[in-house]
Amino acid sequence: MALKATIHKATLNIADMDRHYYADHHLTVAQHPSETDQRMMIRLLAFALNASETPEFTKGLSTDDEPELWQKDLTGEIEVWIELGLPEEDRLRKACNRAGKVILYTYGDRAFPVWWDKHHGKLERFDNLTIFQLPGDSTEALAKLANRSMSFQVTIQDGEVTFSNDSNLVTITPEQRLIQS
């Protein structure tokens, strides 16, 4: 018997002072059976960092040719492709060819340096790719906030993201990795 996704309801009250974007988003997030709470919460973080009227979650882990999130224009063209983790160079190449902008959020403090050493030279040619590294201690703290029903005030200011609810506060500072040598 196949395991089913766990459905989470999340409300994000976003105040992004860096982009002057202020809105409430009521989201339904399907957590794949093999997806950790950390990864699911990083999807919410990626949504908050790129929030607008059009980003949407995709089938993600269960589909090879879709990112975690994307933003399409009215014609169906992919404007922004948002990826998580440590993907292979060919996946990022395909994404850069299909979308106007590709954003990768990496996590996993121990695995990232090995991945970076292997791939950063090949990724230099993609001028529409932006890579952010998320600190492991912060994403682990964010994972502890995972629940079937969640409501967060998300504040983004000076590149720092704060997720807070009635009893917890987690601050994450994504570090942009420069690809050019």
C-alpha positions in Angstrom: 0.0 0.0 0.0 1.4 3.4 -1.0 1.8 6.0 1.7 -0.1 9.2 1.2 1.0 12.7 1.6 0.4 14.5 4.9 -1.6 17.7 4.4 -0.6 20.8 6.3 -2.4 24.1 6.4 -0.3 27.2 6.9 -1.0 30.8 7.1 1.8 33.2 6.4 1.4 36.8 7.3 4.3 38.2 5.3 5.9 41.6 5.9 8.8 41.8 3.4 10.3 45.2 4.0 13.2 44.4 1.5 10.7 44.2 -1.4 7.9 46.2 0.1 5.5 43.3 -0.1 2.8 42.8 2.6 0.2 40.1 2.3 -1.4 37.1 4.0 -1.2 33.7 2.3 -3.3 30.7 3.2 -1.5 27.6 1.9 -2.2 23.9 1.7 1.1 22.0 1.7 1.3 18.3 0.9 4.2 16.7 2.6 5.5 13.7 0.6 6.0 10.6 2.7 9.7 10.7 2.2 10.0 14.5 2.9 11.3 15.6 6.2 9.8 18.4 8.3 12.9 20.4 7.7 12.5 20.3 3.9 8.8 21.1 4.1 9.4 24.1 6.2 12.2 25.2 3.8 9.5 25.1 1.1 7.5 27.6 3.2 10.6 29.7 3.7 11.2 29.8 0.0 7.6 30.7 -0.6 7.8 33.6 1.9 11.1 34.9 0.3 9.5 34.9 -3.2 5.9 35.7 -2.2 3.7 37.4 -4.7 0.3 36.7 -6.2 1.5 34.0 -8.5 4.0 31.5 -6.9 2.6 28.0 -6.5 3.8 24.7 -5.1 4.3 21.9 -7.6 4.3 18.2 -7.3 7.9 18.6 -6.2 9.6 15.4 -5.0 7.3 13.1 -7.0 8.0 14.8 -10.4 11.4 15.1 -12.1 10.6 18.0 -14.4 9.1 20.4 -11.9 10.7 22.5 -9.2 9.4 22.9 -5.6 7.8 26.2 -6.5 7.4 28.2 -9.6 5.9 31.4 -10.8 4.4 31.5 -14.3 3.1 34.4 -16.4 -0.3 34.5 -17.9 0.9 32.6 -21.0 2.2 29.7 -18.9 5.9 30.6 -19.4 8.0 30.0 -16.3 9.2 33.2 -14.9 10.8 31.9 -11.7 11.9 28.3 -10.9 12.6 27.6 -7.2 14.6 24.5 -6.3 15.7 23.1 -3.0 18.6 20.9 -1.9 21.7 19.9 -3.7 20.6 19.0 -7.3 22.9 17.8 -10.1 24.2 20.3 -12.6 22.1 18.9 -15.4 18.9 19.6 -13.5 19.9 23.2 -12.9 20.9 23.6 -16.6 17.5 22.4 -17.7 15.9 24.8 -15.2 18.0 27.7 -16.4 16.9 26.9 -20.0 13.2 26.7 -19.1 12.8 29.7 -16.8 13.7 33.4 -16.8 15.1 33.1 -13.3 16.2 30.1 -11.2 16.7 30.3 -7.4 18.3 27.4 -5.5 18.1 27.2 -1.7 20.6 24.7 -0.4 20.7 23.3 3.1 22.7 20.6 4.9 25.8 22.1 6.4 28.0 19.0 5.9 27.1 18.1 2.4 27.1 21.6 0.9 30.9 22.1 0.7 31.3 18.9 -1.2 28.5 19.8 -3.6 29.8 23.3 -4.0 33.3 22.2 -4.8 32.0 19.8 -7.4 29.5 22.1 -9.2 30.3 25.7 -8.8 32.7 25.9 -11.7 30.0 24.4 -14.0 27.3 26.7 -12.7 29.2 29.9 -13.6 27.8 30.0 -17.1 24.2 30.4 -15.9 23.5 34.1 -15.4 19.9 33.6 -14.4 20.8 31.3 -11.4 21.0 32.6 -7.8 22.1 30.2 -5.0 21.4 30.7 -1.3 22.8 28.6 1.4 20.6 28.2 4.5 22.3 27.7 7.9 21.6 24.2 9.3 20.9 25.2 12.9 18.3 27.7 11.7 16.5 25.3 9.4 16.5 22.6 12.1 14.9 25.1 14.5 12.4 26.0 11.8 11.6 22.2 11.3 10.6 22.1 15.0 7.8 24.5 14.3 6.1 22.1 11.8 2.6 21.2 12.6 -0.5 20.1 10.7 -2.0 23.6 11.2 0.4 26.5 11.4 0.2 30.3 11.5 3.3 32.5 11.2 4.2 36.1 11.1 7.0 36.2 8.6 9.2 39.4 8.7 11.9 39.9 6.1 14.3 42.8 6.6 17.9 43.4 5.5 18.1 39.8 4.2 17.1 38.3 7.5 13.9 36.2 7.8 12.0 35.8 11.0 9.2 33.2 11.5 7.3 33.7 14.6 4.1 32.2 16.1 2.5 32.5 19.5 5.4 30.8 21.4 8.4 30.6 19.1 10.7 32.7 17.0 13.2 31.5 14.4 15.6 33.8 12.5 17.2 32.6 9.3 19.8 34.5 7.3 20.2 33.0 3.8 23.7 33.5 2.5 23.9 34.2 -1.2 26.7 32.2 -2.8 28.5 34.0 -5.6 29.1 31.7 -8.6 31.5 33.9 -10.5 35.2 33.2 -9.8 
